[in-house]
Amino acid sequence: MIKLYRNMEQPHSWTAYVPEAGWVVFPATENGWEKRRPAHGLDPLHLREAPLSLAANTGLTKTAHTRTYSKVA
């Protein structure tokens, strides 16, 4: 599951952890997810987790992986 963060050092960008790709940063603009790039040198003191819905206009939620579970009989 993708986790979204706001980085206090980069107020106009989102930071996300993607299990298959690692840490990425992308602009907090419409379709910003398409411009994502690897994130380097992140300081955990400046990261604050945020709901994925806050980045809805960036295109992130269209690609976010959600777990689905089958009902067990």
N, C-alpha and C positions, 0 to 999 in steps of 0.2 A: 504494500500500500504506500502510495506517495505521501510524504509529509511536507507541509508547507511552512516556511518560516519567513519572518520579517527580520532583515539584518539592519540594525540601527546604524551601521557604518555605510549602508547603501540604501537610503530611503526611497529611491525611485526604482528599485528592483525587488524582485522576490527571490528567495533561495528555497530550493526544494531538495529533499532526499528521495531519490528514485532507487529502489532496491536493485534493479538490473543495471543501472548506470552510475550510481553514486550521487555526489553533490553537484547540483547545477544551479546557475543563476540566470535570470531572464528579466527583461524589462517589465515594469508594472504598467503596461500599455495594452491596448487592444491587439490581440494575436501575438503578444510578447513571447508566448511559449515557443513559437516557431523560431525565435532568435536565441534560444537557450544555448549556454556554453558551460563547460566544466568550471566549477568553482574551486578556487585555490586559496589557501591561507585564511580559512574561516576561523573566527574567534568565537567560541561557544558563549562567551559572556555577552555578546552582542546579538545573539539569535533568540527570537521569541516565536514559539510555535503559533500558527494561525490556522483557522478553518479553511479548507480548500475553497469554500464558496466565496471567500474574499477575493480570490483571483479568477473569478468566473469569466470576466471579459478577456482574459489573456489566452484562452483556449486550453488551459491546463485541465479543467474539469472534463473536457471532451475526451482526453486521453488518459485520465487518472484510472488506475487499476483498482478495482474494488473486489474484495473477496466475496464469493458466493458459496453457500453451503447447501448441500443436498440434505433433505430431510431423511433421517435414518428411521427405518421401520422397526 
